[in-house]
Amino acid sequence: MKNLDEKYHERPFTERKFKCLSSFESEGRYCNKGEVYTARVYEGDYTKFIFENGDMNFTDELFGRVVIAWNDVLEEIVS
């Protein structure tokens, strides 16, 4: 029987990439200037933002607000 974490890792997701414009720390997670970080978006559920030393989980609504609030330190890479 699979645990909850394994079930979520099997779910489909889309990826968004962000470049760190300035090094910063939030809740013990580090974003280093010049590095690119991935956000895995599990539509209708949550977004997992993967940082240097761990990840942070956000509701879809909150992640949208975080992207706006952190626009001076993160830039989305649109391909």
C-alpha positions as CSV (number, residue, x, y, z in Angstrom):
1,M,0.0,0.0,0.0
2,K,1.3,3.4,-1.0
3,N,1.6,6.3,1.5
4,L,0.0,9.7,0.8
5,D,3.3,11.2,-0.4
6,E,3.8,8.5,-3.0
7,K,0.3,9.0,-4.3
8,Y,0.9,12.7,-4.8
9,H,4.2,12.1,-6.6
10,E,2.3,10.0,-9.2
11,R,-0.2,12.7,-9.9
12,P,0.2,14.7,-13.1
13,F,1.6,18.2,-12.8
14,T,2.9,21.1,-14.8
15,E,6.2,22.8,-14.2
16,R,7.0,26.5,-14.0
17,K,10.6,27.7,-13.8
18,F,11.8,30.8,-11.9
19,K,15.1,32.5,-11.9
20,C,16.3,34.0,-8.6
21,L,17.3,37.7,-9.2
22,S,18.6,38.2,-5.7
23,S,19.5,35.7,-3.0
24,F,16.9,35.4,-0.2
25,E,15.7,33.1,2.5
26,S,12.1,32.3,3.5
27,E,11.1,30.0,6.3
28,G,14.5,28.4,6.2
29,R,14.5,27.8,2.4
30,Y,17.2,29.4,0.3
31,C,17.0,30.9,-3.1
32,N,20.5,31.7,-4.6
33,K,20.9,34.5,-7.1
34,G,21.2,33.3,-10.7
35,E,19.8,29.8,-9.9
36,V,16.7,28.5,-11.5
37,Y,14.0,26.8,-9.4
38,T,11.0,24.7,-10.3
39,A,7.4,25.0,-9.1
40,R,5.3,21.8,-9.6
41,V,1.7,22.8,-10.1
42,Y,-0.9,20.2,-9.2
43,E,-3.9,21.9,-10.7
44,G,-6.8,22.5,-8.4
45,D,-4.8,21.3,-5.4
46,Y,-1.5,22.9,-4.5
47,T,1.9,24.0,-5.8
48,K,5.2,22.6,-4.6
49,F,8.0,25.2,-5.0
50,I,11.4,23.4,-4.9
51,F,14.2,25.5,-3.4
52,E,17.9,24.9,-2.7
53,N,17.4,23.0,0.6
54,G,13.8,21.9,0.5
55,D,10.4,22.8,-0.8
56,M,7.4,24.9,0.2
57,N,3.8,24.0,-0.5
58,F,1.2,26.6,-1.4
59,T,-2.5,26.6,-2.3
60,D,-3.1,27.6,-5.9
61,E,-4.5,31.0,-4.7
62,L,-1.6,31.7,-2.3
63,F,1.0,30.7,-4.9
64,G,-0.4,33.4,-7.3
65,R,0.0,36.0,-4.5
66,V,3.5,34.8,-3.7
67,V,4.7,35.2,-7.3
68,I,3.4,38.8,-7.2
69,A,4.9,39.5,-3.8
70,W,8.3,38.1,-4.7
71,N,8.5,39.7,-8.2
72,D,11.6,41.7,-7.1
73,V,13.5,38.5,-6.3
74,L,12.0,36.0,-8.7
75,E,11.4,36.1,-12.5
76,E,9.4,33.5,-14.2
77,I,11.1,31.9,-17.2
78,V,8.6,31.6,-20.0
79,S,9.5,29.4,-22.9
